[in-house]
Every structure is written in structure tokens, then in C-alpha cells.
Amino acid sequence: MPHIRIFFSDRIQVNALLVTLCLVAVLVLGSQSAASFPTYLLALAMVIAWRQWQGVFAVPLIWAVAALLGYLVLSSVWSEPFGGRGVATVASRAALVMLFVVAFSECGERSGVLTWLGRALTLAGAGAALAALIWFFIRNPENGRLSGLGQLDNHVVGALILGAVVLFALQRLFDEAATAWRCAAWVALGVMATAIFFSGSRNAWISVGLGTCIFVITRRAADVRRFVVAVTALIAALTLVLGLLVASDLTRSELLPRGDSHRLAIWVGSVSATLAENPWLGRGILTDDAVHVPGVATFEHPHNVYLAVFHQGGALGLVLMAVLVVTLIRILLRHFHEPDAKLALGLLGVALPAFVLDGHELIDKVGASWLLFWLPVGVGVGLSWRRMKQSP
């Protein structure tokens, strides 16, 4: 009992528990609304204690986060149709994202937080992947693609979420001293890799593979220079191999069995609509971003996060996102020897290429974007904030 009282008297430990529950809920709860419940508790805890974390606004990166989120919320003003309820929904979700980033940045002050989170996600990810595999072989879907249960029911999104968890499991392999946890990590990696393979998502295969390689390089490279050289060579080699596979008639159908899934036509349609209406400010975050491809179908969104930001916020939105990403990467490289920074670089290695082919929003309830993008942002804010506190 005394230990429990001590635990709950420490605000950072409580926030760390809520952060862990937020992310684990994505894997184990079928409803996104149910998974969001811990995020409401986390936001409430952060608002109540706002005086204790207001120093985070000395960190330039948090202003880049606020600028992007605030601008996308502001874009609701020129959205069609404009609605007060929609504005309130977007604003509340942006606030949840912002408070999650700050909370996670604070959690980095406790060395055991990522250990908790990594262990919890490793076990939850293994369980979710195993359940998805069992359901896949029982159901034997006609399209041959594994889709997880609950929030992982989309084969691409589910595979990318599991891909993020793969990096947490890999981190356990590098950092755990206990044999039991290392064995658990190996089993989890095998189960999740199998589930990702049966998802049939080429995007997930390539993005998760790239992110995994980048994470391993962070753990092996002696310094930033060698890391940058190795990653540059890796990306160049991957680009060359993919180019050769696509160029060859013998391998193109294996790599892209469904062709480009009309991606090029979708992107052209999305960009054309935004350029015709408002290229600088975008069409607004509440404006329907469905894309009609004549003679094919109407697609719900542009299947590209960068084009989605362009649709919502125009060129200005893309610039704000680019500033955020570049600033984040610079911070992570500056703190290259920190384990948190290595994990965040790996997660960005999954997210940034994956966003080219899938995804359509940065402001959402807890889900894939929180794991793949906003968590690394929280790491970057935390590293900068701690450095400022330690500086004279």
C-alpha cells in the first residue's frame, strides 16, 4: 500500500501509466472511442497540473507542433461546409494530441518509462498479432490479406501499427537483461513479423523493413556521421532495388499485384482539386477530401498524409509540417546517443515513407499516427526540454 501511495503521488508516474494505457488500448480495444478514454484522463491530468509543465514552451519544437495543429484547426474556418460541431471535434482532438506530446516529453524524465511502455506494447502486440493470425486462418479471406481485430481491421493500418511495436520489441532485445523478457521479445517479433507478412501490404513491408533497419543502424553506428552515411546508402540501395523490380515485367506483378491501386490517379485528382480551389491555404480540414477517379471509383481520401495536409492546409500547411519534421530530426540526431532518440528515429523511418502511400490525417483520436508520428515528436520535445533544464 505505501508503494501504491508513493506511485500515485508522483504525477509523472501516473502520466506514464496513462500514456501506456493509451497506446496499449489501440492494440487491445476494438473501439477507437473506448481506446480514447485513457487519453481523456491524461488530458484532464495535464490540464489540472498545467503550471508544472508550462516551461515546455521554452522548447522551439513545441511551437512547431502548436503551429501545425493550430493552423489545421484554424483551417476549419474556411472549410465547406462549416459547422460548429466539426470545429469543436477537431479542436478537441488537436488538444489531445498536444497534451499527449507534452505528457510523453515529461515521461522521459523517468528512465523506466520506455521500459514499461516497451514491455506492455511487446506483449499486447504479440497478443493482437496472434489473434489476427488465428482469425485469418479460420476465416481464410478471399483477398488473402490478413486484417487484425478491432482497430487493426484495416490490413495496411494494422500492419503499420504492428510495425511500430516491432521496434519496441527490438529495443527490449537490445536493453533487457532478463532472459525471460528477451525470449518474450523474440517470440513477439516472430508473431508480429508473420502477421505483417500475411497482411499483404507492400507499403508495410517496405516501411517497416526500412524503419527496422534504421533502428538497428542506430544501435550499431558509433556516431551520427556513420549513421547518416549508412542510412543514405540504405535508402539509395532500396530505391535502386525497388526501381529495378518495378521496371522488370517478371517482378513487377509480384511486387505490385494490384498495380499502383490507382494511387497516381488519386493523387493527381486530390492535388488538382486543391490547386483549383485554394493552393496556399488549402480547402480546410472539415472539407470532404474524397477523390473521384473517372471510370474507376470515388476514394474516401488521397491515401497520402502529405497530400491530406495539402488538402487541409495548402502550401502553408505543408511548410509547417516540413518545419516540424526537419526540426525533430535535427534534435534526434543531436541526441543520437540517447536510447529514446534511437527509437524515435526508427519510428520515423516507418512513418515518413508509409505516409506517402497511406493515411489521411494527423489530427485524430489515438491510433496509428500517435504511435508512428506524435510519439517521436514527444521524444524530441522531451530531449530538448531536459537539455535546457540541465544547461546553466
Steps between C-alpha positions, in 0.01 A plus 500: 500500500774755580655429160166561330457832682852605402431403139180702473655798677747531210326681216750384238455134595122534474530669162735223385240241598231689307726535194564126509127429528430736208732315263428148620127573457559543127608137485248338733177703475278473197343843531705812433269690735565248778874520436474878527371489857853490654591800282220701663633410844851594391379833362310573823808420709712728283253790510473479881879516534563751221723722717747215540566453132461849353879520476476276192418810296866597520561215254481617135374160382181530706422824318538317169250242629262772618530687170414195290214384721365851550511582132321180399230574757477857367449363150156384613392865468519485119383139475189407305264437661593692814350362822552585865484138607770404250724783618457393862584139411817592311610746770449242776698237310780747433507583873522128586794460260677804644454386860614148408821641350570708811414213735729261314778757498474523880494123539848484352629639829438158654744248358262208546209641305603373156580165661141477629362615170722268298410195708128579494492563125711190429256274684190675366639500147579131516150426628333715234709348221435144622124566516510647149690198366258253657202692360669524161551123468151424629329747269732449199399829327466499123740792455768310692584799722521482876301765682524526876216530744354823631699807398738281300222391264657691210781281369730794422442701819513186713831394346650846554390506865655157553809630319534776758469244779770288332746781578401500867554123508840542334591758762419240767746264334774761516429629851348220710732313731243240607492189282124466536434842347747440220328170416163675510633763261623234256163324502316831457723596208434169327122523545477865392731452200281210387185711534659786304603258226148356464351851493619512139567874536801591288502839668534337843762254378722775363438763769532263796807343343658842451414618850634178650829534311532864607439405864761222485748743341444747786598227743811404304631830364768659715403858420258717305722530194523124455127469561417758231736334250356156570137616474573693180657190347207287618241732346696522174531122480131449583397755238719331239366152580137615496560685174645187337215282630236739368676539166513127434189327362600184685498654849258792469190285542647336810589831662182676390235232442229767484706747301520841665146456646406819311729699732635725224151587378384564859793729570455695178130545577567613857772747403296636209199568722710688758693698238176604334338615823761634745862387450647725770257442788341172395136401494465468877520204734122449508461495122436155361826371353346221291656465156298391196695314235289496181415151383642340814347603834480770765769460767442624854833684530823556304690208661792730574545695823700776331229554238239488777683783678518685167125450455431624853755780533645561156863590441518672839391180673766300317768754594398482867515121491840508329636740763376269774653188343835661420527655847414165659759307301769756584421465871505120485836503322635748755405251775600198294652308792174511699300173476176701465639683197603173335148361540345821368723493191389145431133594537544790259670256264169311492267802501647740246509256205173332604325838494574524127266211417248491783338708771301818477511695827740609771229620737302200613408294803772275638617263229771442244606865467555524876736202501680575176523879503391677817692269733834582329403868519448456875845343523653797320325753724609310810864478394515875426320589822731291717803651328372850579445408864853363528662800333624784724 
